[in-house]
Structure formats: structure tokens, C-alpha cells
Amino acid sequence: MSPARLAGALGLLGALAGCAAVGPDYRLPSQAAQGKPAANAAFQSANHAAFNPQPLPAGWWRLYDDARLDKLVAQALSANADLRAAAANLRKAMAAEASVNAERDPHASASATAQRAQDSGEAYLIEKKLPVANIGDGGVKIGYEMDLFGKLARAEEAAHAGMEATAAAMDLVRSTVAAQTAGAYVQGCAAGHQLAVARHELDLQNRGVAVAKRMQSAGRGRAADVARAQAQADIQRAALPRLQAEQEAARFRLAALLGKAPAELPAAAAACSVLPRLSQPLPVGDGAALLKRRPDVREAERKLAAATARIGVATAQLYPSVSLGASAGFTGLLEHAGEDRTRRWSLGPLISWTLPDSGARARVKAAEAGADAALAHFDGVVLNALRETETALTFYAKDLERNSDLRSARDNARAAAQDNRRLYAAGRVPYLASLDADRALAGNEAALAASDAQLAQDQVTVFQALGGGWEQPR
């Protein structure tokens, strides 16, 4: 081929390389759940004074204004084992993307051989025996694949979307670790709070025992009254070990989240008796902000984009593959290496095409089915995110109402118990009346403390459902 014709052929191939890639271009499907107006509207469960429509801020745990909690979350985000694994997965995905992108680059290879050999004369239609000779061969080859139908471009799209999905998965781990750390801290504080309430009630019951004993000594009470008072105190004391175990469990959970062994985290890390409280209504935003923020939604959407790009990769394999190649070197006797008579070179395109069969078309169908499955998964993640958030908001709002009623009941029970103690000490009511009032107060105090603990956990659940906490710099 003359140089002019070769240049023309190369120009034609270059023009063909600019053709559009086969397969569908990715865009969010119109039927996707994320695009529906109802999914982007205000939350149905957020019409409560405990919520406000402001967007969730980055680092939501700082809303508690608790320096100890801030420090624990920062430590978890820098040392958690799951986060270290997620970071390694992200580096792996980035390396995989770089490997796919490198397929667009020219590929070069070099080879050199030297051997003492004797060829067959008959292989060359020569009836004589050929002499033994020292034969050498060496050279370089350069090849470049012309991406005429977008196979490489679609592979790059799939790899990039896969890397972004892995990055979103890492954000999901960050969000989960922040919420779990706050939850473990709240668990420890809740157990400490309930312990303080139980110990206070135990003190009151012990005072009741002392009063019953004094009344018996003065001849104004009975031994049965002392026994009943002691039994009530024993019941109250029996609640302490379980709460102490929960406080220790919170410390062990914190240790694991911080990448430490239980023995490495001091007991003071979970020694909290005051529940963290918000000084403002919870900022919850709306559905649109939620779906943009939640890492699992972004991960599912990027997986859909990757699956769509793989349709193009499978489709491009139905068409010919064209590569440009060049090689130069020498072949001949070793003592003549480098001389004109041993030099060789070549330049030109290589066209290869495996005629599409049912297997190749089946691979396209499989890729299309994979994209359909990815869309279904994406829709499921979106709907689950909305469900989780609405559920968390509903439980928090209803638990707030329950907590208010329990607080009112506790206040009334406390007043009744105080009155009955005074009346019993004055001999105006039987001891059983005072004991029943104390039992009612103890039950109400325990129920209120448990409700306070549930509210604190509900808040963390709401924040986790909202999907924040990943925005911190890596």
C-alpha cells in the first residue's frame, strides 16, 4: 500500500473512531421511584413541633453540644475497622478504573530470542539438509485499539460508576459508624440515668424501711410492715445489676467502634448519667434532600449507571474490532543482526470480527436484564429510605407524647407518695397505703427513665435514617 493510501485509510479509521458509542446513554429512568413527586415532598410524619424543615447539617451530633460525644465520633471516624476496610475497597475500585482507562492507551511489547537451531529443509521444499546456525530475532511492537463502537468508552463509564458506587458505600459506612457511636454513647448515658433514678428510689425505699422499723419499735407498727418495706427495697435493688451490665455493654460497644479492645477503653468513657439533649427541634428537611444525601441511594443509583454502561460493552462486541499496529526489528543469523538484510517492519490496521452468534446476543440480553435488576434495586432502596425515615419520625413523635404523659404521671405519683409518707408517720393511714404509693412512684420513675432513654435512642435513629454524617473530610 502506498503511503498516500495508508494515510487515507488511517484518516478514515480516525473519523470512524468519533462515531457514537453503541448501547443506551445513561439517564435516570423516568419511571424511577426517585423522580416521583411524592418521593420528593415533605415528610408526612414531620408535622410535629419536635421537627423543623431545615436541612440536616453535616456533623449532626454537634447539635447536642456535648464535647465528649464529639470526641468519640471523631475517634471512631478515624480508627473504625469497617471504615478502614471501606477505604481499602475504594482504593481497589480506583485502581480498577485506572486499569480500564489504560486500555485506551497504546500498548507496546519487546522481544528478543537467540538460539542455535537447524530448520527442516523440506519445510521450505528443499531436499537438502540445512546447516546448523545461530539464529536471532528481536523487535518491538506497538498496538492501539480504535474504539469505533464505544466498547472501551462504555467500559470506562461502567468502571467510573462502579468506583463512585464504592465511594458511596464508604460514605454509608461513615454515616453508620457515626450513628452507632452516638447510639452507644446514648446507651451508656441512658443506663447511667436509669441507674441514678433506681438508686434514688432505693434510697427512698431504705428510708421507708427505717421508718417502718421505728414505728414498730414505738409500738405503732407491725413486723409485717417492716417485711413489706424490706421486700420493696429488695425489688428496687434487683434492678441495679441489669442497668450496670447495660452500661458496661455500652462501653464495650464503644471500644469496638473506636477500633480498641474493651480493656483499652476506660470505664469513664461510658460513665455518663445525663442523657444528651437537643436544644432545638430536629432538622429533617424533605424527601428530595433525603434522597440526595443518603449514601445507599447514591450507591444504588451509581450501580444502575454501571449496569446501563455494560449494555453498551456487550453490544459493541457484536461489531468488528479494529487495531492499528506497528512493528520493527530483525530476524536472521546472529552475526548479521542489525544489517539491512535482517531488518523488518510493518504498519497497518488489523480488523477482527467474530460473527455474532446466539451467545453474543444472549450476553446483550443478560446485560439488559442486569440493568432492569439494578433499577428495581434502586427503586427498593429509595422506597426503603423513605419508609425508614417516616417510621423513625413517627416513633419519635409518639414516644414524645408518651414521655409527656409518663412525666405527668410520675409527678402525681411523687406528690401522692410524699403525702402518704407524712400521713403514715403521723399515724393517720395504714402502712400499706404508704407502701402502695411508694410502689407506684418507683414504677413511674422507672417507666419515665426508660422513656427518656427511648427518646434519646429515637433521636439517633432519626439522624441515622436521614443519612448524614458522611460529609466529614476523609
C-alpha positions as CSV (number, residue, x, y, z in Angstrom):
1,M,0.0,0.0,0.0
2,S,1.3,3.4,-0.9
3,P,1.9,6.0,1.8
4,A,-0.9,8.1,0.5
5,R,-3.4,5.3,0.6
6,L,-2.2,4.2,4.1
7,A,-2.7,7.8,5.3
8,G,-6.2,7.9,3.8
9,A,-7.1,4.6,5.5
10,L,-5.8,5.9,8.8
11,G,-7.8,9.1,8.4
12,L,-11.0,7.1,7.7
13,L,-10.5,5.0,10.8
14,G,-9.9,8.1,12.8
15,A,-13.2,9.5,11.6
16,L,-15.0,6.3,12.4
17,A,-13.5,6.4,15.9
18,G,-15.6,9.5,16.5
19,C,-18.8,7.6,16.0
20,A,-21.3,7.4,18.9
21,A,-20.9,4.5,21.2
22,V,-23.5,1.8,20.9
23,G,-25.8,1.0,23.8
24,P,-28.0,3.4,25.7
25,D,-26.7,6.6,27.2
26,Y,-27.4,6.7,30.9
27,R,-30.0,9.0,32.4
28,L,-32.3,8.5,35.4
29,P,-35.2,6.5,34.1
30,S,-38.5,8.4,34.0
31,Q,-40.2,5.6,35.9
32,A,-37.7,5.5,38.7
33,A,-39.2,6.0,42.2
34,Q,-36.7,8.8,43.0
35,G,-38.2,11.0,40.4
36,K,-41.8,10.8,41.6
37,P,-43.2,14.0,43.3
38,A,-44.4,12.0,46.3
39,A,-40.8,10.8,47.0
40,N,-39.5,14.4,47.0
41,A,-42.2,16.0,49.1
42,A,-42.3,16.9,52.8
43,F,-42.4,14.0,55.2
44,Q,-45.9,13.1,56.3
45,S,-44.7,12.4,59.8
46,A,-42.9,15.7,60.3
47,N,-45.9,17.8,61.2
48,H,-44.9,17.9,64.8
49,A,-43.4,20.6,67.0
50,A,-40.3,18.4,67.5
51,F,-39.3,18.7,63.9
52,N,-38.4,21.6,61.6
53,P,-38.0,21.7,57.8
54,Q,-34.4,22.9,57.8
55,P,-31.9,20.6,56.2
56,L,-29.8,18.2,58.3
57,P,-26.4,19.8,59.0
58,A,-23.1,18.0,58.5
59,G,-21.9,16.5,61.7
60,W,-25.4,16.3,63.2
61,W,-24.1,15.0,66.5
62,R,-22.7,18.5,67.3
63,L,-26.3,19.7,67.8
64,Y,-26.1,18.0,71.2
65,D,-23.3,20.4,72.2
66,D,-21.6,17.5,74.0
67,A,-17.8,17.7,73.8
68,R,-17.4,14.0,74.9
69,L,-19.7,12.8,72.1
70,D,-17.9,14.9,69.6
71,K,-14.6,13.4,70.6
72,L,-15.9,9.9,70.5
73,V,-17.3,10.3,67.0
74,A,-14.1,11.9,65.7
75,Q,-12.1,8.9,67.1
76,A,-14.5,6.4,65.5
77,L,-14.3,8.0,62.1
78,S,-10.5,7.9,62.2
79,A,-10.0,4.4,63.6
80,N,-13.0,2.2,62.9
81,A,-12.1,-1.1,61.4
82,D,-15.1,-1.1,59.0
83,L,-14.1,2.3,57.7
84,R,-10.5,1.0,57.1
85,A,-11.9,-1.8,55.1
86,A,-14.2,0.6,53.1
87,A,-11.2,2.8,52.4
88,A,-9.3,-0.2,51.1
89,N,-12.2,-1.2,48.9
90,L,-12.3,2.4,47.5
91,R,-8.6,2.3,46.6
92,K,-9.2,-1.1,44.9
93,A,-12.1,0.4,42.8
94,M,-10.0,3.4,41.8
95,A,-7.2,1.1,40.7
96,A,-9.7,-1.0,38.7
97,E,-11.0,2.2,37.0
98,A,-7.4,3.2,36.1
99,S,-6.8,-0.3,34.7
100,V,-9.8,0.0,32.4
101,N,-8.9,3.5,31.3
102,A,-5.4,2.3,30.4
103,E,-7.0,0.1,27.7
104,R,-7.3,3.3,25.6
105,D,-3.5,3.8,25.6
106,P,-1.2,2.3,23.0
107,H,0.3,-1.0,24.1
108,A,4.0,-1.8,23.5
109,S,5.9,-5.0,23.8
110,A,9.5,-6.0,23.1
111,S,11.0,-9.4,22.5
112,A,14.4,-10.9,21.8
113,T,15.5,-14.5,21.2
114,A,18.8,-16.2,20.3
115,Q,19.1,-19.9,19.6
116,R,21.2,-22.5,17.8
117,A,19.0,-24.4,15.6
118,Q,18.5,-26.4,12.4
119,D,15.4,-26.0,10.3
120,S,13.9,-28.7,8.2
121,G,14.8,-28.4,4.6
122,E,11.5,-30.0,3.4
123,A,9.6,-27.2,5.3
124,Y,11.0,-24.9,2.6
125,L,10.6,-27.6,-0.3
126,I,14.4,-28.1,-0.2
127,E,15.5,-31.7,-0.4
128,K,18.9,-31.0,1.1
129,K,19.7,-30.9,4.8
130,L,20.0,-27.3,6.1
131,P,23.1,-26.3,8.1
132,V,23.0,-25.6,11.9
133,A,23.1,-21.9,12.5
134,N,22.9,-19.3,15.3
135,I,19.5,-17.5,14.7
136,G,18.4,-14.3,16.4
137,D,15.1,-12.4,16.4
138,G,14.3,-9.2,18.2
139,G,12.0,-6.2,17.9
140,V,9.2,-4.1,19.3
141,K,5.5,-3.9,18.6
142,I,3.0,-1.1,19.3
143,G,-0.7,-1.5,19.0
144,Y,-3.6,0.8,19.5
145,E,-7.3,-0.3,19.5
146,M,-9.6,2.0,17.6
147,D,-12.8,2.3,19.8
148,L,-15.1,2.5,16.8
149,F,-18.2,1.3,18.6
150,G,-17.6,2.6,22.1
151,K,-16.7,-0.7,23.8
152,L,-13.8,1.0,25.7
153,A,-15.8,4.1,26.4
154,R,-18.7,2.2,27.8
155,A,-16.3,0.1,29.9
156,E,-14.8,3.3,31.3
157,E,-18.3,4.6,32.1
158,A,-19.1,1.3,34.0
159,A,-15.7,1.4,35.9
160,H,-16.2,5.0,36.9
161,A,-19.8,4.5,38.0
162,G,-18.6,1.4,39.9
163,M,-15.9,3.5,41.6
164,E,-18.5,6.1,42.6
165,A,-20.7,3.4,44.0
166,T,-17.9,2.2,46.1
167,A,-17.2,5.7,47.3
168,A,-20.9,6.0,48.3
169,A,-20.6,2.7,50.1
170,M,-17.8,4.2,52.1
171,D,-19.9,7.2,52.9
172,L,-22.6,4.8,54.1
173,V,-20.1,3.2,56.5
174,R,-19.1,6.6,57.8
175,S,-22.7,7.5,58.3
176,T,-23.4,4.2,60.1
177,V,-20.3,4.4,62.3
178,A,-21.2,8.0,63.4
179,A,-24.8,6.9,64.3
180,Q,-23.6,3.7,66.0
181,T,-21.1,5.7,68.1
182,A,-23.7,8.2,69.1
183,G,-26.1,5.3,69.8
184,A,-23.6,3.5,72.0
185,Y,-22.9,6.8,73.9
186,V,-26.6,7.3,74.4
187,Q,-26.9,3.7,75.6
188,G,-24.3,4.3,78.2
189,C,-25.8,7.6,79.3
190,A,-29.3,6.0,79.4
191,A,-28.1,3.2,81.6
192,G,-26.4,5.7,83.9
193,H,-29.5,7.8,84.0
194,Q,-31.7,4.8,84.9
195,L,-29.1,3.7,87.5
196,A,-29.3,7.2,89.1
197,V,-33.1,7.0,89.2
198,A,-33.1,3.5,90.5
199,R,-30.6,4.3,93.3
200,H,-32.6,7.4,94.3
201,E,-35.7,5.2,94.5
202,L,-33.7,2.6,96.5
203,D,-32.7,5.3,99.0
204,L,-36.3,6.3,99.4
205,Q,-37.3,2.6,100.0
206,N,-34.5,2.2,102.5
207,R,-35.8,5.3,104.3
208,G,-39.2,3.6,104.3
209,V,-37.7,0.5,105.9
210,A,-36.1,2.7,108.6
211,V,-39.4,4.4,109.3
212,A,-41.3,1.1,109.5
213,K,-38.7,-0.2,112.0
214,R,-39.0,3.0,114.1
215,M,-42.8,2.7,114.1
216,Q,-42.6,-1.0,115.2
217,S,-40.2,-0.1,118.0
218,A,-42.6,2.6,119.1
219,G,-45.4,0.1,119.2
220,R,-47.2,1.9,116.3
221,G,-46.3,-0.6,113.6
222,R,-46.1,-4.3,112.9
223,A,-43.4,-6.7,111.9
224,A,-45.3,-7.3,108.6
225,D,-44.9,-3.7,107.7
226,V,-41.2,-3.9,108.1
227,A,-41.1,-7.1,106.0
228,R,-43.2,-5.4,103.2
229,A,-40.9,-2.4,103.2
230,Q,-37.8,-4.6,103.0
231,A,-39.3,-6.6,100.2
232,Q,-40.0,-3.4,98.2
233,A,-36.4,-2.2,98.8
234,D,-35.0,-5.6,97.7
235,I,-37.1,-5.4,94.4
236,Q,-35.7,-2.0,93.8
237,R,-32.1,-3.1,94.4
238,A,-32.6,-6.1,92.0
239,A,-32.9,-3.6,89.1
240,L,-29.4,-2.3,89.6
241,P,-27.2,-5.2,88.2
242,R,-29.1,-5.2,84.9
243,L,-28.5,-1.5,84.4
244,Q,-24.9,-1.8,85.4
245,A,-24.5,-4.5,82.8
246,E,-26.0,-2.3,80.1
247,Q,-23.6,0.5,81.0
248,E,-20.7,-1.9,80.6
249,A,-22.1,-3.2,77.3
250,A,-22.2,0.3,76.0
251,R,-18.5,0.7,76.9
252,F,-17.6,-2.5,75.1
253,R,-19.6,-1.4,72.0
254,L,-17.8,2.0,72.0
255,A,-14.5,0.2,72.2
256,A,-15.2,-1.9,69.1
257,L,-16.4,1.2,67.2
258,L,-13.2,3.1,68.1
259,G,-11.0,0.2,67.0
260,K,-10.0,-0.7,70.5
261,A,-10.1,-3.8,72.7
262,P,-12.6,-3.5,75.7
263,A,-9.6,-3.3,78.1
264,E,-8.2,-0.3,76.2
265,L,-11.3,1.9,76.8
266,P,-11.5,3.3,80.3
267,A,-14.8,2.9,82.3
268,A,-15.1,6.7,82.3
269,A,-15.7,6.7,78.6
270,A,-19.2,5.4,79.2
271,A,-19.7,6.8,82.7
272,C,-22.4,9.2,81.9
273,S,-25.6,9.8,83.9
274,V,-27.1,12.7,81.9
275,L,-28.7,12.0,78.6
276,P,-27.6,14.3,75.8
277,R,-30.4,16.6,74.8
278,L,-31.2,18.8,71.8
279,S,-31.7,22.5,72.3
280,Q,-33.8,22.8,69.2
281,P,-36.3,20.8,67.1
282,L,-34.8,18.1,64.9
283,P,-33.9,19.4,61.4
284,V,-35.2,16.9,59.0
285,G,-35.5,18.6,55.6
286,D,-37.7,16.8,53.0
287,G,-37.7,13.8,50.7
288,A,-35.7,15.4,47.9
289,A,-32.9,16.4,50.3
290,L,-33.0,12.9,51.9
291,L,-32.6,11.1,48.6
292,K,-29.7,13.3,47.6
293,R,-28.0,12.8,50.9
294,R,-28.5,9.1,51.7
295,P,-25.3,7.2,50.6
296,D,-27.2,4.0,50.0
297,V,-29.4,5.8,47.5
298,R,-26.4,7.2,45.7
299,E,-24.7,3.8,45.7
300,A,-27.7,2.1,44.1
301,E,-28.0,4.9,41.5
302,R,-24.4,4.5,40.5
303,K,-24.8,0.7,40.3
304,L,-27.7,1.4,37.9
305,A,-25.4,3.6,35.8
306,A,-22.7,0.9,35.7
307,A,-25.2,-1.7,34.7
308,T,-26.5,0.5,31.9
309,A,-23.0,1.1,30.6
310,R,-22.4,-2.7,30.5
311,I,-25.2,-3.0,27.9
312,G,-23.0,-0.9,25.6
313,V,-20.0,-3.1,26.3
314,A,-21.9,-6.2,25.4
315,T,-23.4,-4.6,22.3
316,A,-20.1,-3.4,21.0
317,Q,-18.8,-6.9,21.0
318,L,-21.3,-7.7,18.1
319,Y,-19.2,-5.4,15.8
320,P,-15.7,-5.6,14.3
321,S,-12.7,-4.7,16.3
322,V,-10.0,-2.5,14.6
323,S,-6.5,-2.0,15.9
324,L,-3.6,-0.1,14.5
325,G,-0.2,-1.8,14.8
326,A,3.4,-1.2,14.0
327,S,6.4,-3.4,14.5
328,A,10.2,-3.2,13.7
329,G,13.1,-5.5,14.4
330,F,15.4,-8.0,12.8
331,T,15.3,-11.7,12.0
332,G,18.3,-13.8,10.8
333,L,21.7,-15.0,11.7
334,L,23.0,-13.6,14.9
335,E,26.3,-12.5,13.2
336,H,24.2,-10.4,10.7
337,A,21.9,-8.8,13.4
338,G,21.2,-5.2,12.6
339,E,22.3,-5.4,9.0
340,D,19.8,-4.4,6.2
341,R,19.2,-8.0,5.2
342,T,17.8,-8.9,8.6
343,R,15.7,-5.8,9.2
344,R,11.9,-5.9,9.1
345,W,9.0,-3.6,9.8
346,S,5.2,-3.4,9.3
347,L,2.5,-0.8,9.7
348,G,-1.2,-1.1,9.2
349,P,-4.6,-1.8,10.7
350,L,-5.9,-5.2,11.9
351,I,-9.6,-5.9,11.6
352,S,-11.0,-8.8,13.5
353,W,-14.6,-9.8,13.8
354,T,-16.2,-12.7,15.5
355,L,-19.5,-13.1,13.7
356,P,-22.3,-12.6,16.3
357,D,-24.0,-15.8,17.3
358,S,-26.8,-16.6,19.8
359,G,-24.3,-16.5,22.6
360,A,-23.2,-12.9,21.9
361,R,-26.8,-11.7,21.6
362,A,-27.6,-13.5,24.8
363,R,-24.9,-11.5,26.6
364,V,-26.6,-8.3,25.5
365,K,-29.9,-9.7,26.8
366,A,-28.2,-10.6,30.1
367,A,-26.8,-7.1,30.4
368,E,-30.2,-5.5,29.7
369,A,-31.7,-7.8,32.4
370,G,-28.9,-6.7,34.8
371,A,-29.8,-3.1,34.2
372,D,-33.5,-3.9,34.9
373,A,-32.5,-5.6,38.2
374,A,-30.3,-2.6,39.1
375,L,-33.3,-0.3,38.5
376,A,-35.5,-2.5,40.7
377,H,-32.9,-2.5,43.4
378,F,-32.5,1.3,43.1
379,D,-36.3,1.8,43.5
380,G,-36.3,-0.5,46.5
381,V,-33.5,1.4,48.2
382,V,-35.4,4.7,47.6
383,L,-38.6,3.4,49.0
384,N,-36.8,1.8,52.0
385,A,-35.1,5.1,52.7
386,L,-38.5,6.9,52.8
387,R,-40.0,4.1,54.9
388,E,-37.2,4.2,57.4
389,T,-37.4,7.9,57.8
390,E,-41.1,8.2,58.1
391,T,-41.1,5.3,60.6
392,A,-38.4,6.9,62.7
393,L,-40.2,10.3,62.7
394,T,-43.5,8.6,63.7
395,F,-42.0,6.7,66.6
396,Y,-40.1,9.7,67.9
397,A,-43.2,11.9,67.8
398,K,-45.4,9.3,69.5
399,D,-42.7,8.5,72.1
400,L,-42.6,12.2,72.9
401,E,-46.3,12.2,73.6
402,R,-45.9,9.1,75.8
403,N,-43.0,10.7,77.6
404,S,-45.1,13.7,78.4
405,D,-47.9,11.5,79.9
406,L,-45.4,9.5,81.9
407,R,-43.8,12.6,83.3
408,S,-47.2,13.9,84.4
409,A,-48.0,10.5,86.0
410,R,-44.6,10.5,87.8
411,D,-45.2,14.0,89.2
412,N,-48.6,13.0,90.5
413,A,-47.2,9.7,91.9
414,R,-44.4,11.6,93.7
415,A,-46.9,14.0,95.3
416,A,-49.1,11.1,96.4
417,A,-46.1,9.2,97.9
418,Q,-44.9,12.2,99.8
419,D,-48.4,12.8,101.3
420,N,-48.8,9.2,102.2
421,R,-45.4,9.1,104.0
422,R,-46.3,12.1,106.1
423,L,-49.7,10.6,106.9
424,Y,-48.2,7.3,107.8
425,A,-45.6,8.9,110.0
426,A,-48.4,10.8,111.8
427,G,-50.3,7.5,112.2
428,R,-53.2,8.7,110.1
429,V,-53.1,6.0,107.4
430,P,-52.0,2.3,107.5
431,Y,-48.6,1.4,106.2
432,L,-50.0,-0.5,103.2
433,A,-51.3,2.8,101.8
434,S,-47.9,4.4,102.1
435,L,-46.2,1.3,100.6
436,D,-48.6,1.2,97.6
437,A,-47.9,4.9,97.0
438,D,-44.1,4.2,97.1
439,R,-44.5,1.3,94.7
440,A,-46.5,3.4,92.3
441,L,-43.8,6.1,92.4
442,A,-41.0,3.6,91.8
443,G,-42.8,2.2,88.8
444,N,-43.5,5.6,87.4
445,E,-39.9,6.7,87.9
446,A,-38.6,3.6,86.2
447,A,-41.1,4.0,83.3
448,L,-40.1,7.6,82.8
449,A,-36.4,6.9,82.9
450,A,-36.9,4.1,80.3
451,S,-39.0,6.5,78.2
452,D,-36.2,9.1,78.4
453,A,-33.7,6.5,77.2
454,Q,-36.0,5.5,74.3
455,L,-36.4,9.1,73.2
456,A,-32.6,9.6,73.1
457,Q,-32.3,6.4,71.0
458,D,-35.2,7.6,68.8
459,Q,-33.3,10.8,68.0
460,V,-30.2,8.8,66.9
461,T,-32.4,6.5,64.8
462,V,-33.9,9.6,63.1
463,F,-30.5,11.0,62.4
464,Q,-29.3,7.7,61.0
465,A,-32.4,7.4,58.8
466,L,-31.7,10.9,57.4
467,G,-28.3,9.6,56.2
468,G,-26.0,12.3,57.5
469,G,-22.5,12.1,59.0
470,W,-20.5,11.1,55.9
471,E,-19.8,14.7,54.9
472,Q,-16.6,14.9,57.0
473,P,-13.3,15.2,55.1
474,R,-11.6,11.9,54.5
